[in-house]
Amino acid sequence: MIHLDANLTTAPCTTAVEQMVFALQNRIGGEARADQIAELVGAGSKDRFVFTGPDPVGALFWTVYLEVARKEGKSHIITSALEDSPTLQACKRLEELGCTIQIAPVKPNGQIDVPALAALINPRTALISVSVAQSLTGVIQPIEEIAQIAQAKGVLLHLDATAALGKMPFSFSEIGADYLTFLGDRIHSVPSSGGVFVKEGRPAPAASRLDAPSFCALSAAAIQSKLYLDSMVLEVARLRDQFEEGLLLAVPGAQVLFAGELRLPNTTVISFPQVHQEALLYLLHRKGVFATFGGTYSQYAHRLMGSETALSFSFSRMTTEEELKRAVTLIAEAVCSLRRFS
């Protein structure tokens, strides 16, 4: 991992050649690249950035364990029932080391139950870890309310912005969280890129050698995501709504879940009654339409929304109207075919 802040780039260099290469990287814009990533998340000049590679959540949880749980005896961590796999796996590892993990429930509207989460806090609570938005449902979480509770109780707050980064504007410096993590591949960077923003005075993951290509890829992706943020919020949201309307007309009984909630502009969950999600997913993949009900990062959709007939669809800023119209046709054909067999 490499530690960066708004004005400084440092790393251990063991040879003269490494020192020359690292100095050259800084000279051609290392500081500017760090600033570009900070602008995307709304980080302040005193917030620190640690480039972690592919596991920012794991790096952060390990730091909290070493610097808070072991030193201060605060070994209680709170997360929610809608968190993605990296957070749940990190919690599992810390639980094996003696930490206590408690899961805050989720309301039927797809949001964390904030009063229930607050009731879990005790004097030994070290960290609250929640997502800015849920990756499968797209539902944006009440992070401002959670931040106020964490500050009032003196508990560290970690926000994972992997699903939300580049999809909605937000400001890490104003929210009141202590940590913000994200994976770069969700904004079209390489899979080996990711990082943690850390508030001044909070324990930060240790720095190590810089993976310069991955860091440069992340910086370039941050620039593009910042440039296209308005398009994502407006145009992709319009295409998402058009996609939903088309499916509701083409597929009798189809239902858009969480339609009345504040959602990411690029994500929708649609239920297709009388069709099991696994069968539909298989048939759609054969037709070149890619959806999900869980996977590498997310839990299964039916655990989050009580439906085994729903699929989650996500769009990027490169998705076109023609592609979505074709997808609507193919999905309607697949649902009709499966209903005939069932």
Residue frames as qw, qx, qy, qz and C-alpha x, y, z in Angstrom:
[[0.000, 0.888, 0.460, 0.000, 0.00, 0.00, 0.00],
 [0.413, 0.253, -0.008, 0.875, 1.15, 3.54, -0.70],
 [0.156, -0.719, -0.477, 0.480, 0.27, 6.48, 1.51],
 [0.251, 0.387, 0.307, 0.832, -0.75, 9.64, -0.31],
 [0.007, -0.693, -0.491, 0.528, -2.22, 12.94, 0.80],
 [0.394, 0.878, 0.261, -0.083, -3.14, 16.05, -1.12],
 [0.156, 0.942, -0.295, -0.044, 0.44, 17.33, -1.27],
 [0.240, -0.619, 0.748, -0.005, 2.74, 14.36, -0.73],
 [0.944, 0.182, -0.217, -0.172, 3.64, 11.03, -2.30],
 [0.198, -0.661, 0.709, -0.143, 6.00, 8.72, -0.37],
 [0.983, 0.026, -0.111, -0.141, 7.16, 5.11, -0.58],
 [0.630, -0.576, 0.478, 0.208, 10.08, 3.01, 0.64],
 [0.714, 0.651, -0.255, -0.040, 12.75, 2.64, -2.07],
 [0.854, -0.429, 0.236, 0.176, 15.46, 0.12, -1.40],
 [0.706, 0.041, 0.330, 0.626, 17.78, 0.87, -4.33],
 [0.100, -0.445, 0.148, 0.878, 19.05, 3.94, -6.14],
 [0.042, -0.138, -0.734, -0.664, 17.21, 2.85, -9.29],
 [0.177, -0.620, -0.764, 0.002, 13.93, 2.57, -7.41],
 [0.187, -0.651, -0.267, 0.686, 14.48, 6.02, -5.93],
 [0.051, -0.237, 0.418, 0.876, 15.06, 7.49, -9.39],
 [0.121, -0.336, -0.813, -0.459, 11.96, 5.82, -10.83],
 [0.210, -0.676, -0.660, 0.252, 9.81, 6.91, -7.94],
 [0.152, -0.543, -0.046, 0.825, 11.08, 10.49, -8.16],
 [0.019, 0.028, -0.602, -0.798, 10.29, 10.52, -11.88],
 [0.158, -0.518, -0.821, -0.184, 6.77, 9.26, -11.23],
 [0.190, -0.705, -0.434, 0.528, 6.23, 12.10, -8.78],
 [0.149, -0.383, 0.239, 0.880, 7.69, 14.63, -11.18],
 [0.103, -0.104, -0.685, -0.714, 5.29, 13.68, -13.97],
 [0.457, -0.322, -0.226, -0.798, 2.20, 14.09, -11.84],
 [0.398, -0.186, -0.871, 0.221, 1.92, 11.78, -8.83],
 [0.024, 0.250, 0.495, -0.832, 0.54, 14.59, -6.67],
 [0.417, 0.138, -0.230, -0.869, -1.96, 15.58, -9.35],
 [0.506, -0.085, -0.807, -0.293, -3.16, 12.00, -9.68],
 [0.235, -0.275, -0.791, 0.493, -3.84, 11.81, -5.94],
 [0.184, 0.252, 0.198, -0.929, -5.78, 15.07, -6.15],
 [0.449, 0.039, -0.549, -0.704, -7.90, 13.70, -8.99],
 [0.445, -0.245, -0.861, 0.020, -9.01, 10.74, -6.89],
 [0.131, -0.303, -0.575, 0.749, -9.69, 13.04, -3.93],
 [0.280, 0.129, -0.129, -0.943, -11.89, 15.29, -6.08],
 [0.464, -0.134, -0.748, -0.455, -14.06, 12.36, -7.11],
 [0.488, -0.407, -0.752, 0.174, -14.91, 11.44, -3.50],
 [0.219, -0.852, -0.124, -0.460, -15.00, 15.00, -2.17],
 [0.762, -0.351, -0.294, 0.458, -12.05, 14.54, 0.19],
 [0.131, -0.991, 0.017, 0.021, -10.54, 17.53, 1.96],
 [0.403, 0.760, -0.448, 0.242, -6.94, 18.74, 1.92],
 [0.277, -0.563, 0.688, -0.364, -6.22, 17.11, 5.29],
 [0.931, 0.004, 0.254, -0.263, -7.78, 13.74, 4.42],
 [0.187, -0.534, 0.783, 0.260, -5.22, 11.05, 3.62],
 [0.865, 0.319, -0.145, -0.360, -5.41, 8.52, 0.83],
 [0.436, -0.417, 0.793, 0.082, -3.87, 5.04, 1.02],
 [0.667, 0.372, -0.473, -0.440, -3.64, 3.08, -2.21],
 [0.642, -0.315, 0.647, -0.266, -4.35, -0.50, -1.12],
 [0.114, 0.175, -0.903, -0.376, -4.80, -2.47, -4.33],
 [0.441, -0.207, -0.705, -0.515, -7.62, -5.01, -4.52],
 [0.538, -0.472, -0.691, 0.101, -8.61, -5.28, -0.82],
 [0.020, 0.501, -0.206, 0.840, -9.16, -1.87, 0.78],
 [0.696, -0.528, -0.089, -0.479, -11.81, -3.14, 3.22],
 [0.918, -0.175, -0.280, 0.219, -9.55, -5.92, 4.48],
 [0.496, 0.303, -0.279, 0.764, -6.67, -3.47, 4.95],
 [0.258, -0.555, 0.091, -0.785, -8.88, -1.09, 6.91],
 [0.835, -0.444, -0.161, -0.283, -10.37, -3.77, 9.18],
 [0.840, -0.019, -0.319, 0.438, -6.92, -5.13, 9.97],
 [0.235, 0.421, -0.237, 0.843, -5.77, -1.63, 10.92],
 [0.533, -0.547, -0.002, -0.645, -8.78, -1.14, 13.21],
 [0.923, -0.280, -0.265, 0.016, -8.03, -4.49, 14.84],
 [0.710, 0.113, -0.300, 0.627, -4.36, -3.66, 15.44],
 [0.181, 0.331, -0.172, 0.910, -4.73, -0.02, 16.46],
 [0.480, -0.392, 0.043, -0.783, -8.08, 0.01, 18.27],
 [0.887, -0.261, -0.280, -0.260, -9.19, -3.49, 19.28],
 [0.819, -0.015, -0.407, 0.404, -5.80, -4.66, 20.59],
 [0.329, 0.263, -0.316, 0.850, -4.62, -1.35, 22.06],
 [0.299, -0.267, 0.175, -0.899, -7.84, 0.03, 23.49],
 [0.174, 0.107, 0.926, -0.318, -9.83, -3.15, 24.10],
 [0.557, 0.414, 0.169, -0.700, -12.66, -2.01, 21.82],
 [0.127, -0.163, 0.915, 0.348, -13.35, -5.18, 19.88],
 [0.405, 0.523, 0.699, -0.272, -17.03, -4.72, 18.98],
 [0.015, -0.172, 0.501, 0.848, -17.86, -4.02, 15.31],
 [0.491, 0.508, 0.551, -0.444, -21.26, -3.25, 13.80],
 [0.004, 0.121, -0.645, -0.754, -22.17, -3.78, 10.16],
 [0.614, 0.219, 0.168, -0.740, -25.45, -4.34, 8.32],
 [0.713, 0.137, 0.683, -0.075, -27.29, -7.22, 6.71],
 [0.666, 0.719, 0.180, -0.081, -26.88, -5.76, 3.22],
 [0.154, -0.799, 0.486, 0.318, -23.10, -5.46, 3.08],
 [0.760, 0.519, -0.364, -0.148, -21.10, -6.94, 0.23],
 [0.959, -0.045, -0.232, 0.156, -18.71, -9.88, 0.51],
 [0.490, 0.448, -0.402, 0.631, -15.47, -7.97, 1.28],
 [0.312, -0.541, 0.319, -0.712, -16.99, -6.46, 4.43],
 [0.899, -0.278, 0.020, -0.337, -18.58, -9.72, 5.59],
 [0.889, 0.178, -0.312, 0.282, -15.36, -11.66, 4.97],
 [0.244, 0.512, -0.428, 0.704, -13.31, -9.08, 6.89],
 [0.588, -0.481, 0.221, -0.612, -15.79, -9.30, 9.77],
 [0.979, -0.093, -0.156, -0.096, -15.49, -13.08, 9.76],
 [0.679, 0.340, -0.419, 0.498, -11.69, -12.89, 10.00],
 [0.053, -0.502, 0.412, -0.759, -11.83, -10.50, 12.95],
 [0.804, -0.357, 0.022, -0.475, -14.44, -12.65, 14.65],
 [0.934, 0.046, -0.311, 0.169, -11.96, -15.54, 14.54],
 [0.447, 0.356, -0.414, 0.708, -9.46, -13.25, 16.29],
 [0.290, -0.348, -0.686, 0.569, -11.84, -12.57, 19.17],
 [0.152, 0.006, -0.019, -0.988, -13.83, -9.56, 17.96],
 [0.295, 0.457, 0.772, -0.331, -17.60, -9.40, 18.38],
 [0.044, -0.041, -0.515, -0.855, -19.58, -8.70, 15.20],
 [0.299, 0.485, 0.686, -0.453, -23.21, -7.60, 15.24],
 [0.148, 0.245, 0.664, 0.691, -25.43, -7.19, 12.19],
 [0.275, 0.323, 0.277, -0.862, -27.94, -4.34, 11.98],
 [0.469, 0.430, 0.771, 0.020, -31.19, -5.34, 10.24],
 [0.033, -0.005, 0.445, 0.895, -32.54, -3.91, 7.00],
 [0.445, 0.370, 0.412, -0.704, -36.02, -2.44, 6.58],
 [0.637, 0.433, 0.636, 0.044, -38.39, -3.64, 3.81],
 [0.385, 0.909, 0.042, -0.152, -37.54, -0.52, 1.79],
 [0.829, 0.387, -0.105, 0.389, -33.93, -1.70, 1.43],
 [0.088, 0.772, -0.325, 0.538, -32.41, 0.76, 3.90],
 [0.428, 0.041, -0.742, 0.515, -30.54, 0.02, 7.11],
 [0.481, -0.748, -0.434, -0.143, -32.72, 0.23, 10.21],
 [0.250, 0.599, -0.339, 0.681, -30.92, 3.17, 11.83],
 [0.558, -0.596, 0.250, -0.521, -32.59, 2.99, 15.29],
 [0.988, -0.156, -0.004, -0.008, -31.79, -0.75, 15.46],
 [0.703, 0.412, -0.265, 0.516, -28.19, -0.02, 14.49],
 [0.066, -0.677, 0.313, -0.662, -27.91, 2.68, 17.15],
 [0.794, -0.479, 0.119, -0.354, -29.25, 0.28, 19.78],
 [0.958, 0.070, -0.177, 0.214, -26.32, -2.09, 19.10],
 [0.342, 0.659, -0.364, 0.562, -23.66, 0.46, 20.09],
 [0.751, -0.625, -0.188, 0.100, -21.97, -0.13, 23.44],
 [0.274, -0.903, 0.294, 0.151, -18.84, 1.20, 25.21],
 [0.622, -0.312, 0.625, 0.353, -16.70, -1.46, 23.48],
 [0.668, 0.654, 0.350, 0.060, -17.82, -0.55, 19.95],
 [0.465, -0.397, 0.340, 0.715, -14.84, 0.36, 17.79],
 [0.012, 0.186, -0.563, -0.805, -16.30, 0.64, 14.30],
 [0.616, 0.502, 0.469, -0.386, -19.53, 0.91, 12.33],
 [0.162, -0.258, 0.705, 0.640, -19.10, -0.30, 8.74],
 [0.538, 0.570, 0.557, -0.275, -21.83, 0.31, 6.14],
 [0.438, 0.243, 0.551, 0.668, -22.16, 0.94, 2.41],
 [0.121, 0.257, -0.033, -0.958, -23.10, 4.26, 0.85],
 [0.712, 0.231, -0.115, -0.653, -25.46, 2.34, -1.44],
 [0.740, -0.089, 0.663, -0.068, -26.30, -1.33, -1.86],
 [0.037, -0.389, 0.690, 0.609, -24.82, -2.75, -5.06],
 [0.123, 0.250, 0.933, 0.227, -27.67, -5.14, -5.94],
 [0.073, 0.737, 0.654, -0.154, -30.69, -3.00, -5.11],
 [0.300, 0.488, 0.173, 0.801, -29.15, 0.41, -5.75],
 [0.380, -0.846, -0.350, -0.134, -30.85, 1.80, -2.64],
 [0.279, 0.559, -0.342, 0.702, -28.91, 4.72, -1.15],
 [0.584, -0.402, -0.631, 0.315, -28.41, 4.40, 2.59],
 [0.240, -0.935, -0.145, -0.216, -29.07, 7.06, 5.30],
 [0.739, 0.106, -0.298, 0.595, -25.35, 7.63, 5.84],
 [0.011, 0.576, -0.169, 0.800, -25.80, 11.16, 7.22],
 [0.713, -0.553, -0.021, -0.430, -27.99, 9.85, 10.06],
 [0.943, -0.150, -0.191, 0.227, -25.55, 7.04, 10.80],
 [0.512, 0.398, -0.242, 0.722, -22.63, 9.51, 10.79],
 [0.292, -0.646, 0.127, -0.694, -24.38, 11.72, 13.34],
 [0.882, -0.431, -0.053, -0.182, -24.95, 8.73, 15.63],
 [0.867, 0.092, -0.211, 0.442, -21.34, 7.55, 15.27],
 [0.255, 0.534, -0.231, 0.772, -19.99, 11.01, 16.11],
 [0.524, -0.620, 0.071, -0.579, -22.29, 11.37, 19.12],
 [0.942, -0.330, 0.005, -0.055, -21.18, 7.97, 20.45],
 [0.191, -0.789, 0.570, 0.124, -17.49, 8.46, 19.67],
 [0.816, 0.035, 0.569, 0.099, -17.40, 5.44, 17.34],
 [0.108, -0.383, 0.606, 0.689, -15.35, 5.22, 14.13],
 [0.694, 0.510, 0.349, -0.370, -17.45, 5.10, 10.95],
 [0.269, -0.240, 0.743, 0.565, -16.39, 3.32, 7.75],
 [0.648, 0.552, 0.181, -0.492, -18.30, 3.86, 4.51],
 [0.498, -0.042, 0.728, 0.469, -17.76, 1.59, 1.53],
 [0.368, 0.650, 0.018, -0.665, -18.43, 3.63, -1.62],
 [0.320, -0.139, 0.823, 0.448, -17.63, 0.91, -4.16],
 [0.287, 0.542, 0.773, 0.164, -21.16, 0.81, -5.61],
 [0.067, 0.907, 0.340, -0.239, -21.77, 4.56, -5.37],
 [0.345, -0.551, 0.302, 0.698, -18.48, 5.97, -6.65],
 [0.069, -0.127, 0.598, 0.789, -18.97, 7.79, -9.92],
 [0.096, -0.468, -0.825, -0.303, -22.76, 7.21, -9.75],
 [0.275, -0.872, -0.389, -0.112, -23.75, 9.98, -7.32],
 [0.229, 0.649, -0.303, 0.659, -22.14, 13.12, -5.91],
 [0.695, -0.679, -0.235, 0.024, -21.08, 13.02, -2.28],
 [0.174, 0.789, -0.391, 0.441, -18.46, 14.61, -0.08],
 [0.767, -0.153, -0.535, 0.320, -16.31, 12.55, 2.25],
 [0.285, 0.176, -0.359, 0.871, -15.11, 15.72, 3.97],
 [0.365, -0.272, 0.055, -0.888, -18.67, 16.80, 4.83],
 [0.720, -0.253, -0.571, -0.303, -20.39, 13.49, 5.67],
 [0.485, -0.656, 0.390, -0.427, -18.54, 13.03, 8.93],
 [0.996, -0.030, -0.082, 0.026, -17.21, 9.52, 8.32],
 [0.476, -0.727, 0.447, 0.211, -13.72, 8.48, 9.41],
 [0.355, -0.249, 0.793, 0.428, -12.95, 6.10, 6.53],
 [0.707, 0.523, 0.071, -0.470, -14.10, 5.65, 2.95],
 [0.446, -0.249, 0.793, 0.333, -13.11, 2.64, 0.83],
 [0.701, 0.558, 0.036, -0.443, -13.71, 1.77, -2.81],
 [0.698, -0.033, 0.620, 0.357, -12.66, -0.63, -5.55],
 [0.039, 0.523, -0.337, -0.782, -11.45, 0.89, -8.81],
 [0.133, 0.087, 0.877, 0.454, -12.87, -1.70, -11.19],
 [0.155, 0.668, 0.700, -0.199, -16.38, -0.31, -10.59],
 [0.179, 0.873, 0.024, -0.452, -15.33, 2.93, -12.31],
 [0.806, 0.588, -0.018, 0.062, -13.56, 1.12, -15.18],
 [0.065, -0.778, 0.623, -0.045, -10.12, 0.97, -13.59],
 [0.549, 0.258, -0.795, -0.013, -8.11, -2.25, -13.32],
 [0.786, -0.446, -0.396, -0.162, -9.13, -4.91, -10.72],
 [0.710, -0.116, -0.392, 0.574, -5.92, -4.37, -8.76],
 [0.117, 0.340, -0.122, 0.925, -6.81, -0.78, -7.86],
 [0.480, -0.706, -0.492, -0.170, -8.60, 0.43, -4.76],
 [0.305, 0.332, -0.388, 0.804, -8.01, 2.64, -1.78],
 [0.412, -0.654, -0.581, 0.256, -8.95, 4.10, 1.59],
 [0.058, 0.666, -0.061, 0.742, -9.51, 7.75, 2.51],
 [0.584, -0.380, -0.576, 0.427, -8.70, 8.47, 6.14],
 [0.185, -0.940, -0.135, -0.253, -9.68, 11.44, 8.29],
 [0.263, 0.626, -0.485, 0.551, -6.85, 13.31, 9.95],
 [0.328, -0.476, 0.587, -0.568, -5.87, 11.75, 13.26],
 [0.925, -0.048, 0.164, -0.339, -7.43, 8.33, 12.59],
 [0.567, -0.351, 0.706, 0.239, -5.31, 5.16, 12.35],
 [0.618, 0.612, -0.248, -0.427, -4.43, 4.47, 8.72],
 [0.979, 0.106, 0.122, 0.125, -3.27, 1.32, 6.92],
 [0.509, -0.585, 0.380, 0.505, 0.51, 1.13, 6.65],
 [0.503, 0.771, -0.229, -0.316, 2.17, 2.30, 3.43],
 [0.732, -0.202, 0.565, 0.322, 4.27, 0.05, 1.23],
 [0.288, -0.159, 0.589, 0.739, 5.49, -0.16, -2.37],
 [0.460, 0.506, 0.076, -0.725, 3.45, 1.66, -5.00],
 [0.549, 0.290, 0.735, 0.272, 1.85, -0.33, -7.83],
 [0.011, -0.410, 0.165, 0.897, 2.36, 2.54, -10.28],
 [0.127, -0.113, -0.731, -0.661, 0.37, 1.12, -13.27],
 [0.226, -0.558, -0.798, 0.004, -2.69, 0.36, -11.12],
 [0.178, -0.607, -0.327, 0.702, -2.48, 3.73, -9.41],
 [0.017, 0.241, -0.374, -0.895, -2.25, 5.53, -12.76],
 [0.177, -0.306, -0.823, -0.444, -5.23, 3.51, -14.05],
 [0.218, -0.632, -0.674, 0.314, -7.24, 4.48, -10.98],
 [0.111, -0.506, -0.056, 0.853, -6.36, 8.14, -11.44],
 [0.089, 0.042, -0.595, -0.797, -7.38, 8.07, -15.09],
 [0.226, -0.456, -0.840, -0.188, -10.65, 6.33, -14.22],
 [0.189, -0.607, -0.494, 0.593, -11.33, 8.95, -11.52],
 [0.003, -0.307, 0.225, 0.925, -10.92, 11.74, -14.08],
 [0.212, -0.159, -0.744, -0.613, -13.38, 10.09, -16.45],
 [0.262, -0.525, -0.799, 0.129, -15.90, 9.36, -13.70],
 [0.122, -0.536, -0.279, 0.787, -15.78, 12.98, -12.56],
 [0.077, 0.179, -0.426, -0.884, -16.29, 14.25, -16.12],
 [0.358, -0.192, -0.749, -0.523, -19.26, 11.96, -16.75],
 [0.022, -0.212, -0.793, 0.571, -20.94, 12.30, -13.34],
 [0.395, 0.312, 0.136, -0.853, -23.70, 14.59, -14.64],
 [0.536, 0.196, -0.624, -0.533, -24.35, 12.21, -17.53],
 [0.282, -0.060, -0.942, 0.170, -24.57, 9.28, -15.11],
 [0.114, 0.278, 0.624, -0.721, -27.01, 11.10, -12.83],
 [0.457, 0.435, 0.071, -0.772, -29.23, 12.36, -15.65],
 [0.558, 0.380, -0.532, -0.512, -28.87, 10.38, -18.88],
 [0.279, 0.106, -0.953, 0.055, -28.20, 6.93, -17.41],
 [0.245, 0.215, 0.700, -0.636, -31.07, 7.45, -14.97],
 [0.571, 0.384, -0.070, -0.722, -33.32, 8.26, -17.94],
 [0.511, 0.282, -0.759, -0.289, -32.23, 5.08, -19.71],
 [0.034, 0.011, -0.926, 0.376, -32.80, 3.08, -16.52],
 [0.427, 0.306, 0.453, -0.720, -36.34, 4.42, -16.24],
 [0.596, 0.402, -0.356, -0.596, -36.99, 3.70, -19.92],
 [0.320, 0.211, -0.923, -0.026, -35.69, 0.15, -19.46],
 [0.164, 0.141, 0.819, -0.531, -38.04, -0.38, -16.52],
 [0.532, 0.387, 0.157, -0.737, -41.03, 1.01, -18.39],
 [0.519, 0.371, -0.628, -0.445, -40.27, -1.20, -21.40],
 [0.203, 0.073, -0.967, 0.134, -40.14, -4.35, -19.29],
 [0.306, 0.235, 0.638, -0.666, -43.33, -3.51, -17.41],
 [0.606, 0.422, -0.091, -0.668, -45.11, -3.23, -20.77],
 [0.529, 0.390, -0.700, -0.280, -43.47, -6.29, -22.34],
 [0.344, 0.033, -0.912, 0.221, -43.66, -8.71, -19.40],
 [0.570, -0.553, -0.297, -0.530, -47.06, -9.15, -17.72],
 [0.801, -0.555, -0.224, 0.021, -46.77, -9.10, -13.94],
 [0.637, 0.216, -0.268, 0.690, -43.22, -7.74, -13.85],
 [0.381, -0.900, -0.210, -0.010, -42.51, -5.46, -10.90],
 [0.407, 0.593, -0.333, 0.610, -39.76, -2.91, -10.27],
 [0.673, -0.546, -0.418, 0.272, -38.60, -3.30, -6.69],
 [0.453, -0.499, -0.145, 0.724, -37.59, -0.28, -4.58],
 [0.317, 0.559, 0.410, 0.648, -38.88, 2.06, -7.32],
 [0.225, -0.902, -0.253, -0.267, -40.08, 4.56, -4.70],
 [0.676, -0.621, 0.008, 0.396, -36.74, 4.74, -2.89],
 [0.113, 0.910, -0.349, -0.195, -33.74, 6.96, -3.50],
 [0.936, 0.033, 0.295, 0.189, -31.59, 4.75, -5.76],
 [0.358, -0.411, 0.507, 0.667, -28.38, 4.83, -7.74],
 [0.495, 0.571, -0.094, -0.648, -29.13, 6.00, -11.30],
 [0.387, 0.451, -0.729, -0.338, -27.65, 2.92, -12.94],
 [0.036, 0.059, -0.981, 0.179, -29.22, 0.06, -10.97],
 [0.664, -0.102, -0.052, -0.739, -32.63, -1.59, -11.03],
 [0.165, -0.058, 0.971, -0.162, -34.09, -4.76, -9.54],
 [0.608, 0.078, -0.260, -0.746, -37.01, -6.34, -11.38],
 [0.466, -0.041, 0.839, -0.277, -39.14, -9.26, -10.27],
 [0.476, 0.162, -0.614, -0.608, -40.56, -11.68, -12.86],
 [0.671, -0.128, 0.533, -0.500, -43.31, -13.78, -11.20],
 [0.938, 0.198, 0.214, -0.190, -43.55, -17.47, -12.11],
 [0.736, 0.559, -0.297, 0.240, -39.90, -17.51, -13.22],
 [0.772, -0.550, 0.000, 0.319, -37.02, -18.60, -10.98],
 [0.017, 0.941, -0.259, -0.217, -34.07, -16.20, -11.06],
 [0.480, -0.433, 0.693, 0.319, -31.43, -18.88, -11.71],
 [0.601, 0.381, 0.667, 0.223, -33.21, -20.25, -14.78],
 [0.310, 0.930, 0.197, -0.014, -33.79, -16.76, -16.17],
 [0.228, -0.840, 0.404, 0.283, -30.21, -15.70, -15.48],
 [0.580, -0.155, 0.723, 0.342, -28.86, -18.76, -17.34],
 [0.525, 0.603, 0.567, 0.198, -31.08, -18.15, -20.35],
 [0.122, 0.986, 0.029, -0.112, -30.26, -14.44, -20.48],
 [0.383, -0.664, 0.529, 0.364, -26.52, -15.09, -20.34],
 [0.592, 0.143, 0.710, 0.353, -26.86, -17.37, -23.34],
 [0.357, 0.811, 0.425, 0.186, -28.56, -14.49, -25.15],
 [0.484, 0.310, -0.054, 0.816, -25.83, -12.03, -24.20],
 [0.305, -0.748, -0.065, -0.586, -27.80, -10.15, -21.55],
 [0.538, 0.057, -0.662, 0.518, -25.95, -10.03, -18.24],
 [0.487, -0.682, -0.020, -0.546, -27.71, -9.55, -14.91],
 [0.319, 0.227, -0.805, 0.446, -27.12, -10.88, -11.40],
 [0.656, -0.625, -0.255, -0.338, -28.76, -12.03, -8.19],
 [0.679, -0.681, 0.244, 0.125, -25.47, -12.02, -6.28],
 [0.785, 0.539, -0.169, 0.256, -21.89, -12.84, -7.05],
 [0.642, 0.247, -0.368, 0.626, -18.33, -11.82, -6.29],
 [0.077, 0.284, -0.327, 0.898, -19.20, -8.77, -4.20],
 [0.500, -0.242, 0.070, -0.829, -22.87, -9.07, -3.28],
 [0.380, 0.030, 0.858, -0.345, -25.10, -11.39, -1.33],
 [0.083, 0.339, 0.862, 0.368, -28.01, -13.13, -2.98],
 [0.197, -0.261, -0.169, -0.930, -30.81, -10.78, -3.93],
 [0.592, -0.453, -0.560, -0.362, -33.57, -12.90, -2.43],
 [0.554, -0.336, -0.546, 0.531, -31.94, -12.55, 1.00],
 [0.144, -0.086, -0.120, 0.978, -32.16, -8.79, 0.70],
 [0.377, 0.036, -0.127, -0.917, -35.65, -8.47, -0.74],
 [0.540, 0.093, 0.721, -0.424, -37.43, -11.75, -0.09],
 [0.738, 0.533, 0.010, -0.415, -37.81, -12.62, -3.76],
 [0.579, -0.226, 0.712, 0.327, -36.46, -15.57, -5.74],
 [0.567, 0.611, 0.518, 0.191, -37.88, -14.21, -9.01],
 [0.074, 0.985, -0.010, -0.158, -35.87, -10.98, -9.17],
 [0.773, 0.168, 0.089, 0.605, -32.73, -9.99, -11.05],
 [0.210, -0.834, 0.004, 0.510, -30.52, -6.93, -10.65],
 [0.646, 0.571, 0.246, 0.443, -29.46, -4.98, -13.76],
 [0.336, -0.737, 0.048, 0.585, -26.71, -2.35, -13.86],
 [0.587, 0.743, 0.195, 0.257, -25.74, 0.07, -16.62],
 [0.557, -0.319, 0.064, 0.764, -22.57, 2.04, -17.30],
 [0.132, 0.727, -0.011, -0.674, -22.08, 5.41, -18.92],
 [0.018, 0.312, -0.734, -0.604, -21.31, 3.53, -22.17],
 [0.309, 0.358, 0.878, -0.071, -24.69, 1.76, -22.26],
 [0.114, 0.023, -0.393, -0.912, -26.80, 2.88, -25.23],
 [0.597, 0.170, 0.264, -0.738, -30.53, 3.21, -25.74],
 [0.706, 0.304, -0.502, -0.397, -30.41, 0.68, -28.58],
 [0.309, 0.206, -0.898, 0.235, -28.76, -1.90, -26.33],
 [0.262, 0.053, 0.686, -0.677, -31.44, -1.50, -23.70],
 [0.688, 0.254, -0.053, -0.677, -34.28, -1.79, -26.23],
 [0.633, 0.273, -0.705, -0.164, -32.76, -5.03, -27.51],
 [0.096, 0.140, -0.866, 0.470, -32.34, -6.25, -23.92],
 [0.524, 0.091, 0.381, -0.756, -36.01, -5.61, -23.18],
 [0.763, 0.273, -0.336, -0.479, -36.99, -7.75, -26.17],
 [0.521, 0.264, -0.805, 0.107, -34.66, -10.60, -25.22],
 [0.115, -0.100, 0.757, -0.636, -35.73, -10.55, -21.57],
 [0.657, 0.140, 0.174, -0.720, -39.41, -10.64, -22.51],
 [0.747, 0.277, -0.532, -0.287, -38.79, -13.59, -24.83],
 [0.325, 0.237, -0.854, 0.331, -36.85, -15.46, -22.13],
 [0.330, -0.024, 0.605, -0.724, -39.52, -14.90, -19.47],
 [0.749, 0.208, -0.075, -0.625, -42.28, -15.99, -21.85],
 [0.645, 0.296, -0.698, -0.094, -40.33, -19.14, -22.77],
 [0.147, 0.160, -0.848, 0.483, -39.71, -20.11, -19.15],
 [0.501, 0.045, 0.399, -0.766, -43.32, -19.48, -18.18],
 [0.775, 0.210, -0.357, -0.477, -44.49, -21.86, -20.90],
 [0.541, 0.210, -0.800, 0.150, -42.25, -24.63, -19.56],
 [0.019, -0.075, 0.740, -0.668, -43.32, -24.05, -15.94]]
